[in-house]
Amino acid sequence: MTGLFDTYRLGDLTLSNRIVMAPLTRNRAAAGNVPTALMAEYYAQRASAGLIVAEATQVVPEGQGYQDTPGIHSAEQVAGWKRVTDAVHARGGRIFLQLWHVGRVSHVSLQPGGQAPVAPSAIRAKTKTFVNGTFTDVSEPRALRLDELPGIVAGYRKGAANAIAAGFDGVEIHGANGYLLDQFLRDGINQRTDAYGGSIENRARLMLEASQAIVEEIGTARTGIRLSPVTPANDAADSNPQPLFNHVVEQLDRLGLVYIHVIEGSTGADREYGAPFDYGALRSRFRGSWITNNGYDRAMAENAIASGRADMVAFGRPFISNPDLVERLRRDSPLAQLNRATLYGGGVEGYTDYPPLQAAAE
């Protein structure tokens, strides 16, 4: 029987187990949104994961939505990330970078020239962002012009190329949680009347164009994507998500992506949110690897793998306070609890100072 701790072949990579560290925003990049030596230590501590998906990282300056989040669009950022990938690879780990454009989930103080954030349509999100050390309402966005959309796609393509230059084993396209590509999918956000709005095929167009550009740039074996079909995160809403995501997955399968990473239910909350939604219908439409996520414990993860419902299982917040989560799950040991006060921003505290199991017991 296939197990959670068995090796797994992902594209051209052999992973040491089927446990994935999910991308986690921690707001610890330096000036210029450059990854730091502390970030390299943080990820290296967690290199026992079969695959690390590094935190969401903006592909262009306009893609930033939260303070002190890293980018992958400048030479300094690429150099900073190279320090991270070198540290993870030195520990025998594998690491992908999540490529991000927040779209309307941003604040004018984070935008170049204080401009309005961009979106499919000029509809303000009912959500908050993290600016100046506190959570505040997002700003009013403007609708992207049709002639700007090729530039968005080009930003993803360049971000993927930069990620490979920085030593990443691949990239994960952030198509989830109410950020830009997901915004275009949703009829509750996208009110366009051009070729990128209206029908399911039109609303999926930008995500698929970005995915195709990345595949052309770095290959199918290095390209995955994250989806969240029913989450309400960042005011994401669609009137009929099942046919929408059935279509999206069918088209991603045609592109040959190496994996799809699916958040089941409400991101970081109720797994049953949006039920009944048939995730199996998505799985059956995709021939690549399937990563499932949201609220899994060891028993649930083992069942998902053994039943074939997933090839890998992603864990998010448990990895924050348990750098050796893989070993703790293997031993079925208690998990350390995270300090929520240190989740966003700061330094070592609540970031690299969580002890591994052996040190915690001494």
C-alpha positions in Angstrom: 0.0 0.0 0.0 1.3 3.4 -0.9 2.1 5.5 2.2 2.5 9.1 3.2 6.2 8.6 3.9 7.1 6.8 0.6 9.1 8.5 -2.0 7.3 10.0 -4.9 8.2 10.9 -8.5 7.1 14.4 -9.4 8.0 15.1 -13.0 11.8 14.8 -13.2 12.2 14.9 -9.4 12.2 12.2 -6.8 10.7 13.5 -3.5 11.7 11.9 -0.2 8.0 11.7 0.9 4.5 12.8 0.0 4.3 15.6 2.5 4.2 19.2 1.0 4.9 22.4 2.9 2.2 24.7 1.6 3.1 28.4 0.8 2.8 30.6 3.8 3.1 34.4 3.8 5.3 35.5 6.7 6.1 39.2 5.7 9.9 39.0 6.5 11.5 40.2 3.2 14.0 43.1 3.4 13.9 46.4 1.7 13.2 46.0 -2.0 11.2 42.9 -1.2 14.4 40.9 -1.2 14.6 37.5 0.6 17.0 37.4 3.5 19.5 35.0 5.2 16.9 34.5 7.9 14.4 33.3 5.3 17.1 30.9 4.0 17.4 29.5 7.5 13.6 29.2 7.9 13.2 27.1 4.7 16.3 25.0 5.3 14.9 24.0 8.7 11.9 22.6 6.9 13.8 20.8 4.1 12.6 17.4 5.2 9.3 18.0 3.5 9.0 16.1 0.3 8.4 19.4 -1.5 8.4 23.0 -0.2 6.3 25.5 -2.0 7.8 28.8 -1.0 5.6 31.7 0.0 3.6 33.7 -2.5 6.0 36.0 -4.4 5.0 38.9 -6.6 6.0 38.6 -10.3 5.8 42.4 -10.9 5.8 45.4 -8.6 2.1 45.9 -9.2 1.5 42.4 -7.9 2.3 43.2 -4.3 -0.6 43.3 -1.8 1.1 43.0 1.6 4.1 44.7 3.2 7.4 42.9 3.2 6.4 40.1 0.9 9.2 38.9 -1.5 9.4 39.5 -5.2 11.0 37.7 -8.1 11.3 40.6 -10.6 14.6 42.2 -9.7 18.2 40.9 -9.8 18.5 41.5 -6.0 15.4 39.4 -5.4 16.7 36.6 -7.6 20.1 36.6 -5.7 18.2 36.6 -2.4 16.1 33.6 -3.4 19.3 31.8 -4.7 20.5 31.9 -1.1 17.3 30.2 0.0 17.3 27.5 -2.7 21.0 26.7 -2.0 20.2 26.3 1.7 17.3 23.9 1.0 19.2 21.9 -1.6 22.1 21.5 0.8 19.7 19.8 3.2 18.5 17.5 0.4 15.2 19.3 0.0 13.1 20.3 -3.1 11.5 23.7 -3.5 9.1 25.4 -5.9 8.2 29.1 -5.8 4.6 30.3 -5.8 4.2 33.0 -8.5 1.7 35.7 -7.3 -0.2 38.8 -8.5 -2.6 40.0 -5.9 -4.8 42.0 -8.3 -7.3 44.0 -6.3 -6.2 42.7 -2.9 -3.8 45.5 -2.3 -3.4 49.1 -1.0 -2.3 52.2 -2.8 0.7 52.6 -0.4 2.2 49.4 -1.8 1.6 50.2 -5.5 4.2 52.0 -7.7 3.5 55.7 -7.6 0.6 55.2 -5.2 -1.6 54.1 -8.1 -4.8 52.1 -7.7 -4.5 48.3 -7.7 -5.7 46.4 -10.8 -8.5 44.0 -11.2 -10.7 42.4 -13.8 -13.4 45.0 -13.0 -13.5 48.0 -10.8 -15.1 46.2 -7.8 -13.6 46.7 -4.4 -12.9 43.6 -2.4 -14.5 43.2 1.1 -11.2 42.2 2.7 -8.1 43.5 4.4 -4.4 43.6 3.7 -1.3 44.0 5.9 0.3 47.5 5.7 2.4 49.3 8.2 2.2 46.5 10.7 -1.6 46.3 10.8 -4.5 45.0 8.8 -6.4 47.6 6.9 -9.1 47.7 4.2 -7.9 47.2 0.6 -8.0 50.1 -1.8 -10.5 50.7 -4.7 -9.1 49.0 -7.8 -9.3 49.9 -11.5 -10.2 47.6 -14.3 -7.3 46.3 -16.4 -7.5 47.4 -20.0 -7.5 44.8 -22.7 -4.1 45.9 -24.0 -2.6 45.5 -20.5 -3.3 41.7 -20.3 -0.4 40.6 -22.5 1.9 42.4 -20.0 0.3 40.5 -17.1 1.1 37.2 -18.9 4.6 38.3 -19.7 5.1 39.1 -16.0 4.3 35.5 -15.1 6.6 34.2 -17.8 9.5 36.3 -16.6 8.8 35.4 -13.0 9.0 31.7 -13.9 12.3 32.3 -15.7 13.7 34.2 -12.8 12.6 31.5 -10.4 14.6 28.9 -12.3 17.6 31.3 -12.4 17.3 31.5 -8.6 17.7 27.8 -8.4 14.1 26.7 -7.7 13.1 23.2 -8.9 9.9 24.6 -10.3 7.0 27.0 -9.8 3.5 27.0 -8.5 1.1 29.4 -10.2 -1.1 31.1 -7.6 -4.5 30.6 -9.0 -6.3 30.6 -5.7 -7.7 32.6 -2.8 -9.2 35.5 -4.6 -6.0 36.8 -6.2 -5.7 38.1 -9.7 -6.0 34.9 -11.8 -8.8 33.6 -9.5 -10.5 37.1 -9.7 -10.8 36.7 -13.5 -12.4 33.2 -13.0 -15.2 34.4 -10.7 -18.4 35.9 -12.0 -18.9 37.6 -8.7 -15.7 39.7 -9.4 -15.3 39.6 -13.2 -17.9 41.8 -14.9 -16.0 42.2 -18.2 -17.8 42.1 -21.5 -14.7 41.5 -23.7 -12.9 38.2 -24.5 -11.9 37.8 -20.8 -15.3 38.0 -19.3 -18.8 36.5 -19.5 -18.6 32.8 -20.4 -16.5 30.2 -18.4 -14.2 29.9 -21.3 -13.5 33.7 -21.4 -13.1 34.0 -17.6 -10.6 31.2 -17.6 -8.6 32.7 -20.5 -6.1 34.7 -18.5 -5.2 31.9 -16.1 -4.7 29.5 -19.0 -2.6 32.1 -21.0 -0.4 32.6 -18.1 0.0 28.9 -17.5 0.8 28.3 -21.1 3.4 31.0 -21.1 5.1 29.5 -18.1 5.0 26.0 -19.6 6.6 27.4 -22.7 9.3 29.1 -20.7 10.3 26.4 -18.2 8.5 23.2 -19.2 5.6 21.1 -17.9 7.7 19.2 -15.4 8.5 22.4 -13.5 5.0 23.9 -13.5 2.2 23.4 -11.0 -0.8 25.5 -10.0 -2.9 26.1 -6.9 -6.7 26.3 -7.0 -9.4 27.0 -4.4 -12.7 26.2 -6.0 -15.1 27.3 -3.3 -13.2 29.4 -0.8 -14.6 32.8 0.2 -11.1 34.1 0.8 -10.6 37.7 -0.2 -14.2 38.0 -1.2 -14.0 35.4 -3.9 -17.4 34.4 -5.2 -18.8 32.5 -8.1 -22.4 31.5 -8.8 -21.6 28.0 -10.1 -18.1 26.8 -9.3 -18.4 23.2 -10.4 -18.6 23.6 -14.1 -16.1 26.5 -13.9 -13.4 24.4 -12.3 -14.3 21.3 -14.3 -13.4 23.4 -17.4 -10.3 24.9 -15.8 -8.9 21.5 -14.8 -9.6 20.0 -18.2 -7.7 22.8 -19.9 -4.8 22.6 -17.4 -4.6 18.9 -18.1 -4.3 19.7 -21.8 -1.3 22.0 -21.0 0.3 19.1 -19.1 1.1 20.7 -15.8 3.0 18.5 -13.4 0.5 19.0 -10.5 -2.6 20.7 -9.3 -2.7 21.8 -5.6 -6.3 22.1 -4.4 -7.6 23.8 -1.3 -10.7 22.0 -0.1 -13.4 24.2 1.4 -12.6 27.5 3.0 -8.9 28.4 3.1 -7.5 27.7 6.6 -11.0 27.2 7.9 -14.1 25.0 7.3 -13.2 22.0 5.0 -16.9 21.5 4.4 -17.5 25.0 3.1 -19.2 25.1 -0.3 -20.5 21.5 -0.1 -21.6 19.7 -2.1 -18.6 20.2 -4.4 -17.2 17.2 -6.2 -13.4 17.4 -6.0 -13.3 13.9 -7.4 -14.7 15.3 -10.6 -11.7 17.5 -10.9 -9.3 14.7 -10.0 -10.7 12.5 -12.7 -10.1 15.2 -15.3 -6.4 15.6 -14.6 -3.6 13.1 -15.4 -0.8 14.9 -13.5 -0.1 14.7 -9.7 -2.8 15.8 -7.3 -2.0 17.7 -4.1 -4.8 18.1 -1.5 -4.8 20.7 1.3 -6.7 22.2 4.2 -7.0 20.9 7.7 -5.4 17.5 7.2 -4.0 15.5 10.1 -1.9 12.3 9.8 -4.8 9.9 9.6 -6.6 12.0 7.0 -3.5 12.4 4.9 -2.7 8.7 5.0 -6.2 7.9 3.9 -6.1 10.3 1.0 -2.8 8.8 -0.2 -3.8 5.1 0.4 -7.2 5.6 -1.4 -5.6 7.3 -4.4 -7.6 10.5 -3.8 -4.3 12.4 -3.7 -0.7 11.8 -4.6 0.6 14.2 -2.0 -0.9 16.2 1.0 0.1 19.8 1.8 0.3 21.1 5.4 0.4 24.8 6.1 0.4 26.2 9.6 1.6 23.0 11.2 4.9 23.6 9.4 5.3 27.0 11.0 5.7 25.7 14.6 7.0 22.3 13.6 10.1 22.6 11.4 10.5 18.8 11.7 6.8 18.1 10.9 7.6 15.1 8.7 9.4 13.4 11.6 6.6 14.3 14.1 4.0 12.8 11.7 6.1 9.8 11.2 6.4 9.2 14.9 2.8 10.3 15.5 4.2 12.7 18.1 2.4 15.8 19.5 2.6 18.9 17.4 3.9 22.2 18.8 1.4 25.1 18.8 2.1 28.2 16.8 2.3 31.7 18.2 -0.3 33.7 16.2 1.1 37.0 17.4 4.3 36.4 15.3 2.8 35.1 12.1 3.2 38.3 10.1 6.3 40.4 10.2 9.1 40.5 12.8 12.3 38.6 13.0 13.5 35.3 14.6 10.7 35.0 17.2 8.0 32.7 15.9 9.9 32.1 12.7 13.2 30.2 13.2 13.1 29.6 16.9 10.6 26.8 17.1 12.6 23.8 18.3 12.6 20.4 16.6 11.3 17.4 18.5 14.6 16.2 20.0 15.5 19.7 21.3 12.0 20.3 22.6 12.2 17.1 24.7 15.6 17.9 26.2 
